[in-house]
Amino acid sequence: MARYMETLTIERGGFRINVPESWWEFDVRPESRDDSIRRMVSERVAAHPELAQYRDTYITFLRKAAADAWKSGAMYCGCMAESFGGDTPITGSVTVSLVGGRTRSGEPLPNDPATIAGRLAVKEARRAGDSWRKVTTVDIAGVGPAARTYGIEDIPVPDDTRGRTIRAVLMQTYIPVPGQEGKVALVAGSSQVLDLADSFFDIFDAITSTFRFAD
């Protein structure tokens, strides 16, 4: 994955983050995202004809990523959809959202990393192939400590009345927003390519480590 060494700085209201320059970013609004995705896929395939066989796979993946990002209130959604010579394209995504919670009495929930980590549940795999989740804290240079979960998790399919889930590599980092009680910047990375879990954990950690609040 050497091609991911070149990065692009993304700046949004209140933060900036570096992502691999080969990743996709597009408009996630429902009224315009389908056209945006089709146009971007066509441009990528025109530049790299060997990807033409994966056109429908890319469009399906990117549409789902865009829909999930919109529903989560993401301020940024970046996706990778690449072929490394195998039969199946490698896909993954990173979103940045501003989230917050309140107690039953209406007070903002504490957003310090230790308290957040204490509220997050660890899940142990009882046998091979089970989903699992670890909880930890990390220190982001220039930002400070943050709570984090990572693992192989079963994620509910949005708006699915049958309760279906999708198993994915997932890393979520909860970064306290300075001066905003109860608010955190949630940097979430996910991929359904389970065989490359360790590689994606490294990629998501590297991207998250570049997160900075805007001056």
Stockholm file with secondary structure:
# STOCKHOLM 1.0

chainA/1-215         MARYMETLTIERGGFRINVPESWWEFDVRPESRDDSIRRMVSERVAAHPELAQYRDTYITFLRKAAADAWKSGAMYCGCMAESFGGDTPITGSVTVSLVGGRTRSGEPLPNDPATIAGRLAVKEARRAGDSWRKVTTVDIAGVGPAARTYGIEDIPVPDDTRGRTIRAVLMQTYIPVPGQEGKVALVAGSSQVLDLADSFFDIFDAITSTFRFAD
#=GR chainA/1-215 SS CGGGGSEEEEEETTEEEEEETTSEECCCCTTTHHHHHHHHHHHHHHHCGGGGGGHHHHHHHHHHHHHHHHHTTEEEEEEEEECCSSSSCEEEEEEEEEEECBCTTSCBCCCCHHHHHHHSCCBCCSSTTCCEEEEEEEEETTTEEEEEEEEEEEEECTTCTTCCEEEEEEEEEEEECTTCTTEEEEEEEEESCGGGHHHHHHHHHHHHTTCEECC
#=GC SS_cons         CGGGGSEEEEEETTEEEEEETTSEECCCCTTTHHHHHHHHHHHHHHHCGGGGGGHHHHHHHHHHHHHHHHHTTEEEEEEEEECCSSSSCEEEEEEEEEEECBCTTSCBCCCCHHHHHHHSCCBCCSSTTCCEEEEEEEEETTTEEEEEEEEEEEEECTTCTTCCEEEEEEEEEEEECTTCTTEEEEEEEEESCGGGHHHHHHHHHHHHTTCEECC
//
